[in-house]
Each structure stands twice: as structure tokens, then as C-alpha cells.
């Protein structure tokens, strides 16, 4: 992460993306502090592939059974939105490109 995205609460330079409600959030992986947020809708045209999991908490790796969906954000946005409406945070993990 660049110095511009360093956590102001703990100084960590590690961030992880999560979705909650209609917001796409980069949070500190060490303490969970929100670093920056934007509209989740603004990212839907991204063609990158993601795995969406019910969030296990800052810095924690989600368990395989917490998988909600895999695919581009446009493909998996409905599953993400349904899950966040239940109060869950969704952790997004980029899929490796071959």
C-alpha cells in the first residue's frame, strides 16, 4: 500500500477490501479502521475476478465455507448485496489470473 493509504490509527500499510451495504471499503488489515470508502456501484464495470466471502474480521483469512460467490463484480453483485442486507460484511479477495 502507498504512504497515502497508511492507517492513521495504527500506522499499518496493509489494507483489505470489504463491502458493506452499498459501500466498497478499504480497511486496515491490522486494526480494522476504515482508510477509504466509495460506492460499490462505481466498481461494477471492473473485469477483474473476485472471490466474495462473509468477512472473518480484520486480517483474518475467511474460511472456505464462508464463500458467497466468485466472478466479476458485475456477476456477483446480487449475491453480495443480498448478503450485506443481512448485516454481513463481505471480504473481497482477488482471484489469480493465469
C-alpha positions as CSV (number, residue, x, y, z in Angstrom):
1,X,0.0,0.0,0.0
2,X,1.3,3.5,-0.7
3,X,2.0,6.0,2.1
4,X,-1.2,7.8,1.2
5,X,-3.1,4.8,2.4
6,X,-1.3,4.2,5.6
7,X,-3.7,3.7,8.5
8,X,-3.9,6.8,10.7
9,X,-4.9,4.8,13.7
10,X,-2.1,2.2,13.9
11,X,0.4,3.1,11.1
12,X,-0.1,-0.2,9.2
13,X,0.4,-0.2,5.4
14,X,-1.8,-3.4,4.9
15,X,-5.3,-2.9,3.6
16,X,-8.1,-5.3,2.6
17,X,-11.3,-4.6,0.6
18,X,-14.7,-5.3,2.1
19,X,-18.2,-4.4,1.0
20,X,-21.0,-3.4,3.4
21,X,-24.3,-2.1,2.2
22,X,-23.6,-0.1,-0.9
23,X,-20.0,0.8,0.1
24,X,-16.7,-0.5,-1.1
25,X,-14.3,0.0,1.8
26,X,-10.5,-0.4,2.1
27,X,-9.9,-1.1,5.8
28,X,-6.7,-1.6,7.8
29,X,-5.9,-5.3,8.0
30,X,-4.3,-4.8,11.4
31,X,-6.9,-2.8,13.3
32,X,-10.0,-2.6,11.0
33,X,-10.0,1.2,10.8
34,X,-11.6,2.4,7.5
35,X,-9.0,4.0,5.3
36,X,-11.1,5.0,2.3
37,X,-14.6,4.2,1.0
38,X,-16.5,4.6,-2.2
39,X,-19.7,3.4,-3.8
40,X,-19.7,-0.3,-4.6
41,X,-21.7,0.5,-7.7
42,X,-18.7,2.6,-9.0
43,X,-16.6,-0.6,-9.3
44,X,-19.1,-2.9,-11.1
45,X,-17.5,-2.4,-14.5
46,X,-14.2,-3.9,-13.4
47,X,-13.5,-7.1,-15.3
48,X,-11.2,-8.4,-12.5
49,X,-12.3,-11.7,-11.0
50,X,-13.0,-11.8,-7.2
51,X,-14.0,-14.3,-4.5
52,X,-16.5,-12.9,-2.1
53,X,-16.6,-14.3,1.4
54,X,-18.5,-13.5,4.6
55,X,-15.9,-11.4,6.4
56,X,-14.0,-13.1,9.2
57,X,-12.7,-9.8,10.6
58,X,-9.6,-7.6,10.0
59,X,-6.6,-9.5,8.9
60,X,-8.3,-12.9,9.2
61,X,-8.5,-15.3,6.3
62,X,-12.1,-16.3,5.5
63,X,-13.0,-20.0,5.8
64,X,-13.8,-21.8,2.6
65,X,-17.4,-22.4,3.7
66,X,-17.9,-18.6,4.0
67,X,-17.7,-18.3,0.2
68,X,-20.7,-16.3,-1.2
69,X,-19.7,-16.1,-4.9
70,X,-16.9,-16.0,-7.4
71,X,-16.6,-13.9,-10.6
72,X,-16.5,-10.4,-11.8
73,X,-18.1,-7.8,-9.5
74,X,-21.0,-7.4,-12.0
75,X,-21.6,-11.1,-12.0
76,X,-21.6,-11.5,-8.2
77,X,-23.0,-8.1,-7.1
78,X,-26.5,-9.5,-6.4
79,X,-25.2,-12.2,-4.1
80,X,-23.0,-9.6,-2.3
81,X,-25.9,-7.2,-1.9
82,X,-28.3,-9.9,-0.6
83,X,-25.7,-11.0,2.0
84,X,-24.8,-7.4,3.1
85,X,-28.5,-6.6,3.6
86,X,-28.4,-9.3,6.3
87,X,-25.8,-7.2,8.2
88,X,-22.7,-9.1,7.0
89,X,-19.5,-7.5,5.7
90,X,-18.2,-9.2,2.5
91,X,-14.4,-9.7,2.2
92,X,-13.3,-9.5,-1.4
93,X,-10.2,-11.4,-2.4
94,X,-8.8,-11.1,-6.0
95,X,-8.6,-14.3,-8.0
96,X,-5.2,-15.0,-9.5
97,X,-5.0,-14.6,-13.3
98,X,-3.4,-17.3,-15.3
